[in-house]
């Protein structure tokens, strides 16, 4: 978690963290989309490298789980902001 900036209120801090979380989620999702695209490219080949596909699938699973966890955390943070700010 990032430390408060000078003169930043609790609400301002939470809103900044929510904004940063949205950027992080977008980056994670974009990376997951790239990995999924690469998997599709490999699977379309005549003789795809199954070990590479498997490794990429594991990476994709991790990225999707990370994005899901980040979305849940953001949702909770947004609830707190709505209730308190």
C-alpha positions as CSV (number, residue, x, y, z in Angstrom):
1,X,0.0,0.0,0.0
2,X,1.2,3.5,-0.8
3,X,1.9,6.0,1.9
4,X,-0.3,9.1,2.1
5,X,1.1,12.1,0.2
6,X,1.7,15.3,2.2
7,X,-1.7,16.9,3.0
8,X,-3.7,14.0,1.7
9,X,-6.8,13.1,3.6
10,X,-8.0,9.5,4.2
11,X,-10.7,9.9,1.5
12,X,-8.2,11.3,-1.0
13,X,-5.8,8.5,-0.2
14,X,-8.5,5.8,-0.8
15,X,-9.6,7.5,-4.0
16,X,-6.0,7.6,-5.3
17,X,-5.5,4.0,-4.4
18,X,-8.7,3.1,-6.2
19,X,-7.6,4.9,-9.3
20,X,-4.2,3.1,-9.1
21,X,-5.9,-0.2,-8.7
22,X,-8.0,0.4,-11.8
23,X,-4.8,1.1,-13.8
24,X,-3.2,-2.1,-12.4
25,X,-6.3,-4.2,-13.2
26,X,-6.3,-2.8,-16.8
27,X,-2.6,-3.7,-17.2
28,X,-3.1,-7.2,-15.8
29,X,-6.0,-7.8,-18.1
30,X,-4.1,-6.5,-21.1
31,X,-1.3,-8.9,-20.3
32,X,-3.7,-11.7,-19.9
33,X,-5.3,-10.9,-23.2
34,X,-1.8,-11.0,-24.9
35,X,-1.1,-14.4,-23.3
36,X,-4.5,-15.7,-24.4
37,X,-3.8,-14.5,-28.0
38,X,-0.4,-16.2,-28.0
39,X,-2.0,-19.4,-26.9
40,X,-4.5,-19.2,-29.7
41,X,-1.7,-18.6,-32.2
42,X,0.2,-21.6,-31.0
43,X,-2.9,-23.8,-31.0
44,X,-3.6,-22.8,-34.6
45,X,-0.3,-24.2,-35.8
46,X,-0.1,-27.5,-37.5
47,X,2.1,-29.0,-34.8
48,X,1.8,-26.8,-31.7
49,X,4.4,-26.9,-28.9
50,X,2.3,-28.3,-26.1
51,X,4.8,-27.6,-23.4
52,X,4.9,-23.9,-24.4
53,X,1.1,-23.8,-24.5
54,X,0.9,-25.4,-21.0
55,X,3.4,-22.9,-19.6
56,X,1.4,-20.0,-21.2
57,X,-1.8,-21.4,-19.8
58,X,-0.4,-21.5,-16.3
59,X,0.7,-17.8,-16.8
60,X,-2.8,-17.0,-18.0
61,X,-4.4,-18.6,-15.0
62,X,-2.2,-16.7,-12.6
63,X,-2.9,-13.4,-14.4
64,X,-6.7,-14.0,-14.4
65,X,-6.6,-14.9,-10.6
66,X,-4.6,-11.7,-9.9
67,X,-7.1,-9.6,-11.9
68,X,-10.0,-11.2,-10.0
69,X,-8.4,-10.6,-6.6
70,X,-7.6,-7.0,-7.6
71,X,-11.2,-6.4,-8.7
72,X,-12.5,-7.8,-5.4
73,X,-10.1,-5.6,-3.5
74,X,-11.1,-2.6,-5.5
75,X,-14.8,-3.3,-5.0
76,X,-14.3,-3.4,-1.2
77,X,-12.3,-0.2,-1.4
78,X,-15.0,1.5,-3.4
79,X,-17.6,0.4,-0.8
80,X,-15.6,2.0,1.9
81,X,-15.2,5.2,-0.1
82,X,-19.0,5.3,-0.7
83,X,-19.8,4.8,2.9
84,X,-17.2,7.2,4.4
85,X,-16.4,9.9,1.8
